[in-house]
Amino acid sequence: MWLSVLQDLLTPQGGWSVEFLVRVILSVVLLYILVIFIARGFGARTFASFTSFDFLINVAAGSLVASSIMGRNLTEGALALLCLALLQWATSFLSARSQRFHDVVDNPPVVLIEYGQYREAVMRRARVSRQSLEQQLRSQGVSDVAQVRLAVLESGGSVSVVQGTESRHPGTFPRRAD
């Protein structure tokens, strides 16, 4: 009895086949690409404290685990989870070695304030209101925008603030994406 239950859990519906493996792997690859495009299209503010990668892994892994637990067997979910982990590893590997690849799969940092001046057009494109940016400034102890040398919307959705009035760019000045 236990052996037949275990066999049912480890055998996909319809049995093992090349078609089954290709279907699961292609589904995961296509969904992975779709989530990256969604993350890039909707911007860093969409996921607030998550990077696109964190969001992808958390949501996809949770969904795969839930559907595997609720389904008839664990095989499809386990295979999809393994495929997802391998794609995540490959994305991280390539992203760490290629700036061009990194720019394709992750949101670039965006300069919202530069030397005390709001960059209104950039803020509109990033969908950041002056009120929410000022809230971020206050939470970091800034009482006057003139004190802000640089405010950057980071790829994870947080706002970094560099204070001061020096005219040269800090060493951590982001590459311009705008």
Phi, psi and chi 1 to 4 in degrees:
 res  aa     phi    psi   chi1   chi2   chi3   chi4
   1 MET       -  -53.0  174.5  169.5  153.0      -
   2 TRP   -62.6  -35.5  -68.9  104.4      -      -
   3 LEU   -65.5  -40.1 -169.3   55.7      -      -
   4 SER   -70.0  -34.9   68.1      -      -      -
   5 VAL   -65.3  -44.2  171.1      -      -      -
   6 LEU   -62.6  -42.0 -177.8   60.9      -      -
   7 GLN   -62.6  -41.9 -175.4  177.4    2.5      -
   8 ASP   -62.2  -39.6  -78.3  -11.5      -      -
   9 LEU   -67.4  -32.9  -75.5  172.9      -      -
  10 LEU   -96.7    0.2  -62.7  176.9      -      -
  11 THR  -113.3  123.2  -56.7      -      -      -
  12 PRO   -64.8  155.4   11.4  -13.7      -      -
  13 GLN   -58.9  129.7  -97.3 -179.6  -35.1      -
  14 GLY    87.4   -3.6      -      -      -      -
  15 GLY    84.3  173.1      -      -      -      -
  16 TRP   -78.0  136.9  -75.0   98.4      -      -
  17 SER  -158.5  162.2   68.2      -      -      -
  18 VAL   -62.8  -39.5  172.4      -      -      -
  19 GLU   -58.9  -42.4 -179.5 -176.9  -19.1      -
  20 PHE   -60.7  -48.2  162.1   74.2      -      -
  21 LEU   -62.4  -45.6  -69.1  172.7      -      -
  22 VAL   -62.9  -42.4  169.2      -      -      -
  23 ARG   -60.0  -46.8 -177.8  178.8   53.5   82.7
  24 VAL   -66.0  -46.6  170.2      -      -      -
  25 ILE   -64.5  -45.8  -68.4  168.9      -      -
  26 LEU   -64.3  -38.5  -77.2  177.6      -      -
  27 SER   -60.0  -45.3  -65.0      -      -      -
  28 VAL   -66.3  -44.0  169.8      -      -      -
  29 VAL   -61.1  -46.8  169.2      -      -      -
  30 LEU   -64.7  -41.9  -68.3  173.1      -      -
  31 LEU   -65.6  -38.8  -73.2  172.1      -      -
  32 TYR   -59.2  -48.2 -174.1   82.0      -      -
  33 ILE   -63.3  -41.8  -69.2  167.5      -      -
  34 LEU   -60.2  -45.2  176.8   63.2      -      -
  35 VAL   -64.1  -38.1  169.9      -      -      -
  36 ILE   -62.7  -45.0  -73.8  176.1      -      -
  37 PHE   -64.0  -39.1  -77.6  120.5      -      -
  38 ILE   -63.4  -45.6  -70.6  169.9      -      -
  39 ALA   -61.3  -41.9      -      -      -      -
  40 ARG   -71.3  -39.2  -68.9  -78.0  -66.9  138.5
  41 GLY   -68.7  -37.3      -      -      -      -
  42 PHE   -91.5  -10.0  -73.1   99.3      -      -
  43 GLY    85.0  172.4      -      -      -      -
  44 ALA   -64.8  -31.9      -      -      -      -
  45 ARG   -65.2  -24.0  -65.8  -83.8  -56.9  171.8
  46 THR   -60.0  -37.4  -55.7      -      -      -
  47 PHE  -109.2    8.2  -54.2  115.4      -      -
  48 ALA    42.2  -98.7      -      -      -      -
  49 SER   -89.1   -3.5   62.9      -      -      -
  50 PHE   -90.9  144.0  -75.9  127.8      -      -
  51 THR   -79.9  167.4   65.9      -      -      -
  52 SER   -57.8  -39.1  -59.1      -      -      -
  53 PHE   -65.1  -44.8  -58.0  127.5      -      -
  54 ASP   -60.0  -45.0  -66.0  -24.6      -      -
  55 PHE   -60.6  -48.8  174.9   78.7      -      -
  56 LEU   -57.5  -51.3  170.0   69.6      -      -
  57 ILE   -65.1  -44.4  -68.1  -58.6      -      -
  58 ASN   -64.4  -48.0  -73.2  -46.4      -      -
  59 VAL   -69.9  -48.1  169.8      -      -      -
  60 ALA   -65.2  -44.1      -      -      -      -
  61 ALA   -63.7  -42.9      -      -      -      -
  62 GLY   -62.3  -42.6      -      -      -      -
  63 SER   -66.7  -43.5  178.0      -      -      -
  64 LEU   -63.6  -43.2  -71.7  170.8      -      -
  65 VAL   -63.7  -45.2  168.8      -      -      -
  66 ALA   -62.1  -45.9      -      -      -      -
  67 SER   -68.0  -32.3   63.3      -      -      -
  68 SER   -68.3  -41.9  -65.1      -      -      -
  69 ILE   -65.5  -40.6  -70.3  170.9      -      -
  70 MET   -81.0  -17.7  -60.6  -55.3  -69.6      -
  71 GLY   -80.8 -176.3      -      -      -      -
  72 ARG   -75.9  -30.0 -175.2  170.3  110.9   37.9
  73 ASN  -144.4  170.0   66.3   62.3      -      -
  74 LEU   -98.2   -7.2  -59.4  175.2      -      -
  75 THR   -63.6  -50.3  -54.5      -      -      -
  76 GLU   -60.7  -46.2  -71.0 -177.1   26.1      -
  77 GLY   -63.1  -41.6      -      -      -      -
  78 ALA   -64.9  -43.7      -      -      -      -
  79 LEU   -64.8  -43.1 -174.7   57.7      -      -
  80 ALA   -64.2  -40.6      -      -      -      -
  81 LEU   -63.8  -41.6 -149.7   54.8      -      -
  82 LEU   -62.7  -44.7  175.4   61.5      -      -
  83 CYS   -61.6  -42.9 -173.6      -      -      -
  84 LEU   -61.8  -44.0 -177.7   64.5      -      -
  85 ALA   -62.6  -40.6      -      -      -      -
  86 LEU   -65.9  -40.9  -70.5  172.3      -      -
  87 LEU   -63.6  -40.2  -80.4  170.1      -      -
  88 GLN   -63.6  -42.8  176.8   59.6   20.2      -
  89 TRP   -62.0  -47.2  176.2   84.9      -      -
  90 ALA   -62.9  -40.4      -      -      -      -
  91 THR   -63.4  -45.5  -59.3      -      -      -
  92 SER   -63.2  -42.5  -62.1      -      -      -
  93 PHE   -59.7  -51.5  180.0   85.4      -      -
  94 LEU   -68.1  -37.2  -68.2  170.9      -      -
  95 SER   -64.4  -37.1 -175.1      -      -      -
  96 ALA   -72.5  -20.9      -      -      -      -
  97 ARG  -105.6  -14.4  -75.6  159.4 -178.1   76.1
  98 SER  -136.2  115.4  166.5      -      -      -
  99 GLN   -62.7  -38.5 -172.3   64.5   49.6      -
 100 ARG   -62.3  -45.1 -177.3  173.2  -73.8  158.7
 101 PHE   -64.4  -42.4 -175.2   81.4      -      -
 102 HIS   -57.5  -42.3  179.9  -90.1      -      -
 103 ASP   -66.2  -28.2  -69.5  -13.0      -      -
 104 VAL   -73.3  -39.9  167.6      -      -      -
 105 VAL   -99.1   -8.0  -62.3      -      -      -
 106 ASP  -132.8  154.1 -154.3    3.0      -      -
 107 ASN   -74.8  134.1  -64.2  -54.3      -      -
 108 PRO   -76.7  155.1   29.1  -34.5      -      -
 109 PRO   -66.7  149.4   14.4  -18.5      -      -
 110 VAL  -127.4  128.2  178.0      -      -      -
 111 VAL   -80.8  117.3  177.5      -      -      -
 112 LEU   -97.8  -33.7  -57.4  173.3      -      -
 113 ILE  -132.1  134.7  -62.1  174.7      -      -
 114 GLU  -133.8  118.8 -167.7  169.7    5.7      -
 115 TYR    51.6   48.4  -58.0  107.7      -      -
 116 GLY    79.6    2.2      -      -      -      -
 117 GLN  -111.2  125.1  -60.9  -63.6  -47.6      -
 118 TYR   -65.5  140.2  -71.4   98.1      -      -
 119 ARG  -103.3   82.1  -59.5 -175.6   67.8 -142.6
 120 GLU   -56.9  -44.2  -60.7  -72.7  -14.8      -
 121 ALA   -64.6  -41.2      -      -      -      -
 122 VAL   -66.2  -41.0  173.1      -      -      -
 123 MET   -62.2  -40.3  -70.2  170.5   58.0      -
 124 ARG   -63.7  -44.9  -82.9 -168.6  -60.3  -81.0
 125 ARG   -62.5  -35.4  -80.4 -165.0  -52.3  -90.1
 126 ALA   -85.2   -4.1      -      -      -      -
 127 ARG    58.7   46.9  -66.3 -177.0  -38.5  -82.7
 128 VAL  -114.6  120.7  175.7      -      -      -
 129 SER   -81.4  156.9   69.3      -      -      -
 130 ARG   -60.3  -39.7 -173.8  179.5  -78.6 -130.0
 131 GLN   -61.8  -45.8  -66.3   83.7   -0.7      -
 132 SER   -69.7  -34.1   65.4      -      -      -
 133 LEU   -67.0  -41.8 -179.8   54.2      -      -
 134 GLU   -64.8  -34.6  -71.8  171.5  -12.2      -
 135 GLN   -62.1  -42.4  177.5 -174.8    2.6      -
 136 GLN   -63.1  -40.0  -68.3  -71.1  -37.2      -
 137 LEU   -63.0  -46.9  -65.0  175.5      -      -
 138 ARG   -61.2  -40.4  -71.9 -170.9  -60.1  -85.5
 139 SER   -65.5  -18.8   72.8      -      -      -
 140 GLN  -103.5   14.9  -64.8 -173.0   39.0      -
 141 GLY    82.9   16.3      -      -      -      -
 142 VAL   -94.7  123.2  176.1      -      -      -
 143 SER  -104.3  -12.8   59.2      -      -      -
 144 ASP  -142.5  126.7 -177.1    8.4      -      -
 145 VAL   -61.1  -24.2   72.9      -      -      -
 146 ALA   -63.5  -20.8      -      -      -      -
 147 GLN   -78.6  -11.6  -59.1  169.2  -24.5      -
 148 VAL   -88.1  117.8  176.9      -      -      -
 149 ARG   -81.6  -35.6 -176.2  169.6  160.8 -164.3
 150 LEU  -158.9  130.7 -165.8   65.3      -      -
 151 ALA  -125.2  123.5      -      -      -      -
 152 VAL  -122.6  127.3  179.5      -      -      -
 153 LEU   -79.8  111.2  176.4   62.8      -      -
 154 GLU   -79.2  165.7  -57.8  -66.9   -5.2      -
 155 SER   -62.2  -24.3   62.8      -      -      -
 156 GLY   -86.2   -3.4      -      -      -      -
 157 GLY   101.6  -10.0      -      -      -      -
 158 SER   -82.3  162.6   63.4      -      -      -
 159 VAL  -110.8  123.7  176.0      -      -      -
 160 SER   -99.1  140.0  -62.4      -      -      -
 161 VAL  -124.7  129.8  177.8      -      -      -
 162 VAL  -113.4  123.5  176.8      -      -      -
 163 GLN   -99.0  158.1  -65.0 -175.0   53.1      -
 164 GLY   132.6  173.6      -      -      -      -
 165 THR  -124.5    7.5   56.7      -      -      -
 166 GLU   -56.5  145.7  -76.5 -175.5   43.6      -
 167 SER   -88.9  -16.5   60.6      -      -      -
 168 ARG   -87.1  153.3   67.2 -179.2 -171.3   86.3
 169 HIS   -71.1  139.1  -67.6  -52.7      -      -
 170 PRO   -66.6  158.8   19.4  -25.8      -      -
 171 GLY   -61.8  -20.5      -      -      -      -
 172 THR  -100.7   18.1   57.7      -      -      -
 173 PHE   -61.7  126.8 -163.8   82.6      -      -
 174 PRO   -71.4  153.8   21.7  -27.5      -      -
 175 ARG   -62.6  144.7  -69.7  178.4  -61.7  118.0
 176 ARG   -78.3  125.1  -64.0  -52.2  -92.4 -116.1
 177 ALA  -108.4   -0.4      -      -      -      -
 178 ASP  -115.4      -   45.6    5.0      -      -
